[in-house]
Amino acid sequence: MKKILITGGAGFIGSHVVRRFVNKYPDYHIYNLDALTYAGNLENLKDIEGKENYTFLHGDITDENYITALFNTHQFDDVIHLAAESHVDRSITGPLVFAKTNILGTMILLNAFKELWANNWADRQFYHISTDEVYGTLGETGLFKETTSYDPNSPYSASKASSDHFVRAYGETYGLPYVITNCSNNYGPNQFPEKLIPLFINNIVQKKVIASLWRWEIYPRLVVCYGSCRCD
Ligand SMILES: NC(=O)c1ccc[n+]([C@@H]2O[C@H](COP(=O)([O-])OP(=O)(O)OC[C@H]3O[C@@H](n4cnc5c(N)ncnc54)[C@H](O)[C@@H]3O)[C@@H](O)[C@H]2O)c1
């Protein structure tokens, strides 16, 4: 049975990815590793918590000893890495935890994966979920491509850009098979209400001031979350 580690699976996008894999691939065992920070919520996965091919692991990707032991115990075939500090505004008021989780945490996962499979990469994959914010800001027109130069503007996007570079470097240096995705902002069910759309909806329901309109300019493209989670 293939063993797939999904990190950050109690969060917004991760919970949809976990549910999809658990339901669609009964022959795979899905391990959901999440530290349950303010952004993680197991209520997002109530409907699948009793499934035989699903295990929740409460742990921190920045804890190297824990992660090394976990990889040795479970011998994960593939990793889908979503765990991150993900809110730009928080990265401006407290950037250090973004470096720790998004850069160091990604490196610790990469290293554990490499130590396990470095001599046998066949049928392995490290799937790294990044963001289009690594490319900077678009104007009224234009688009980002995979060849666009990195130009991160916030501590969040700088930490994600750095993690992308480490994923690529592990690919080049050790032959680690990887995919990096750089998608636009998502919205949808289970999103933490600090993000734009749920914040607006909550404020409207509570008859509060919505938010200053200039913020729309930094969210030019929104993707409904189900689109990001489909992988088939
Ligand atoms: N939401 C978006 O619009 C968007 C767009 C592009 C890319 N992304 C990327 O997709 C991924 C998921 O985003 P999201 O919006 O679902 O995030 P989220 O903040 O809703 O969820 C992040 C999850 O990671 C967990 N986590 C945080 N630190 C951890 C740690 N040290 N160890 C283990 N788990 C930890 C949290 O508990 C939470 O469950 C992130 O990597 C993010 O950068 C998000």
The ligand as an SDF file (V2000), in Angstrom:
LIG
                    3D

 44 48  0  0  0  0  0  0  0  0999 V2000
   -4.6080   30.0080    0.5580 N   0  0  0  0  0  0  0  0  0  0  0  0
   -4.1220   30.4740   -0.5880 C   0  0  0  0  0  0  0  0  0  0  0  0
   -4.7290   31.3180   -1.2420 O   0  0  0  0  0  0  0  0  0  0  0  0
   -2.8050   29.9420   -1.1220 C   0  0  0  0  0  0  0  0  0  0  0  0
   -2.3920   30.3350   -2.4050 C   0  0  0  0  0  0  0  0  0  0  0  0
   -1.2080   29.8270   -2.9230 C   0  0  0  0  0  0  0  0  0  0  0  0
   -0.4470   28.9660   -2.1520 C   0  0  0  0  0  0  0  0  0  0  0  0
   -0.8500   28.6200   -0.8990 N   0  0  0  0  0  0  0  0  0  0  0  0
   -0.0140   27.6750   -0.1310 C   0  0  0  0  0  0  0  0  0  0  0  0
   -0.8070   26.5180    0.0990 O   0  0  0  0  0  0  0  0  0  0  0  0
   -0.4650   25.9630    1.3650 C   0  0  0  0  0  0  0  0  0  0  0  0
   -1.7250   25.8310    2.2120 C   0  0  0  0  0  0  0  0  0  0  0  0
   -2.3110   27.1230    2.3750 O   0  0  0  0  0  0  0  0  0  0  0  0
   -3.6130   27.3230    3.2800 P   0  0  0  0  0  0  0  0  0  0  0  0
   -4.2350   28.6010    2.8960 O   0  0  0  0  0  0  0  0  0  0  0  0
   -4.3900   26.0780    3.3020 O   0  0  0  0  0  0  0  0  0  0  0  0
   -2.9090   27.5270    4.7170 O   0  0  0  0  0  0  0  0  0  0  0  0
   -3.5480   27.4630    6.1680 P   0  0  0  0  0  0  0  0  0  0  0  0
   -2.8630   28.5470    6.9490 O   0  0  0  0  0  0  0  0  0  0  0  0
   -5.0380   27.4180    6.1270 O   0  0  0  0  0  0  0  0  0  0  0  0
   -3.0730   26.0310    6.7070 O   0  0  0  0  0  0  0  0  0  0  0  0
   -1.7170   25.7850    7.0520 C   0  0  0  0  0  0  0  0  0  0  0  0
   -1.7060   24.5080    7.8720 C   0  0  0  0  0  0  0  0  0  0  0  0
   -0.3310   24.2390    8.2030 O   0  0  0  0  0  0  0  0  0  0  0  0
   -0.2660   23.8720    9.5780 C   0  0  0  0  0  0  0  0  0  0  0  0
    1.0780   24.2240   10.0900 N   0  0  0  0  0  0  0  0  0  0  0  0
    1.5920   25.4730   10.2470 C   0  0  0  0  0  0  0  0  0  0  0  0
    2.8310   25.3960   10.7600 N   0  0  0  0  0  0  0  0  0  0  0  0
    3.1070   24.0670   10.8980 C   0  0  0  0  0  0  0  0  0  0  0  0
    4.2330   23.3370   11.3670 C   0  0  0  0  0  0  0  0  0  0  0  0
    5.3390   23.9770   11.8160 N   0  0  0  0  0  0  0  0  0  0  0  0
    4.1970   21.9840   11.3520 N   0  0  0  0  0  0  0  0  0  0  0  0
    3.0750   21.3310   10.8950 C   0  0  0  0  0  0  0  0  0  0  0  0
    1.9670   21.9640   10.4700 N   0  0  0  0  0  0  0  0  0  0  0  0
    1.9920   23.3240   10.4610 C   0  0  0  0  0  0  0  0  0  0  0  0
   -1.3700   24.6790   10.2510 C   0  0  0  0  0  0  0  0  0  0  0  0
   -1.7650   24.1090   11.5130 O   0  0  0  0  0  0  0  0  0  0  0  0
   -2.4780   24.6230    9.2090 C   0  0  0  0  0  0  0  0  0  0  0  0
   -3.3050   23.4960    9.3850 O   0  0  0  0  0  0  0  0  0  0  0  0
    0.5910   26.8780    1.9710 C   0  0  0  0  0  0  0  0  0  0  0  0
    1.8550   26.3130    1.7290 O   0  0  0  0  0  0  0  0  0  0  0  0
    0.4220   28.1790    1.2200 C   0  0  0  0  0  0  0  0  0  0  0  0
    1.6300   28.8880    1.1540 O   0  0  0  0  0  0  0  0  0  0  0  0
   -2.0220   29.0950   -0.3690 C   0  0  0  0  0  0  0  0  0  0  0  0
  1  2  1  0
  2  3  2  0
  2  4  1  0
  4  5  1  0
  4 44  2  0
  5  6  2  0
  6  7  1  0
  7  8  2  0
  8  9  1  0
  8 44  1  0
  9 10  1  0
  9 42  1  0
 10 11  1  0
 11 12  1  0
 11 40  1  0
 12 13  1  0
 13 14  1  0
 14 15  2  0
 14 16  1  0
 14 17  1  0
 17 18  1  0
 18 19  2  0
 18 20  1  0
 18 21  1  0
 21 22  1  0
 22 23  1  0
 23 24  1  0
 23 38  1  0
 24 25  1  0
 25 26  1  0
 25 36  1  0
 26 27  1  0
 26 35  1  0
 27 28  2  0
 28 29  1  0
 29 30  1  0
 29 35  2  0
 30 31  1  0
 30 32  2  0
 32 33  1  0
 33 34  2  0
 34 35  1  0
 36 37  1  0
 36 38  1  0
 38 39  1  0
 40 41  1  0
 40 42  1  0
 42 43  1  0
M  CHG  2   8   1  16  -1
M  END
$$$$
